[in-house]
Amino acid sequence: MKKEISIIIPVYNGASHIKRCIDSVLSQDYIGCQIIIVDDGSTDDTLEICYNTVGQNKYFVILHQENQGVSAARNTGLTYAKKEWTYFLDADDELDTDALEYMRTVADSSYEWIIMNYRKHVEGTEKIFFGSDISQNEKIYYSKAGFAELLNSGLFMYPCGKLYKTAIIKKHEICFPLNIVYGEDIRFNLLYFCYVEKYRIDPFSAFIYHIRQGEGAGSAYYENAYQMQMDIDEEILKKVYGSYKLDRQTLQEINQYFFKQGINIAFAYLTIWKQLPFKKRYHEIQKIMKDTRFKLFMKQEWESGRLHKIDYFLLRNEQFFIYYGVHVLYVLCKKVIQRGKEK
């Protein structure tokens, strides 16, 4: 028998894309599932489009609330979820081809969590590529053995592309934290993972993440972005040493995540958040390079053999701009060599 899923779709002022999202569900095998659309106080035609697209379909529930943010909208959806599994789908994304059929087939009740890959599409182009480079073979884990892979792949950070056991969420009253502007998704997953023993990491693409040109994950600027990330890292470490009780090897492997977050934020200051004065961007990058926590993560990456000696030398001496230039040249050289091979 196919498994039944509660699909929660939070939406705010999504008139330009909510129909695409709903149609991606309607075009698949949704019979027996529950699709919960939570309109979070939209001021455009979102609600009307939802009603017109869904019609009298008994498998859909459309809710409307005052604007409270995406976390509150997801929490509202969770209070209505009644199927065995819960799946979160963002309104500006869509289910990938045959995703619902696949999820309903692989959702064995012995799992507590199923984590899938996704694809990215740059709008206005034909570019579609996988969001994570996880193994092409599904893996089944027990206890917390796969935590490092999930964290380093980037899949742990988001609620989308995952099947959650509704009973676990309700029993432990797990919800998305309110009144924070950064990291609510990973905090939800950190708490949920405390109650997971058997889970599946699957390369199947569950949804398509649409990226507007010049935007995407990491494009939004947050004041004190690095400190916010350090706060999340601190929560991760509390779980690692507390609830998760990870072994020494896994602890070494997750250091890669902590190091990369510092590098990624420095990259964002240099190449993405260009609306800020250059002096401020330079100052923030240097703050990261001088941060004792970042230096510790960097040193551990060097000792593990994952950091090239040139990179280590440049970053240890706080030469991020030269480090960036070296990597740009490296990528360009690879492209030139590849084109030469193709001729």
Helices and strands as residue ranges (DSSP letters): E 5-11, H 18-26, E 34-40, H 46-54, E 60-65, H 70-80, E 85-88, E 94-95, H 99-106, E 113-122, E 128-130, E 139-142, H 147-153, G 155-157, E 162-165, H 166-171, H 184-193, E 198-211, H 225-239, I 240-244, H 248-271, H 278-290, H 292-304, H 309-316, H 320-342
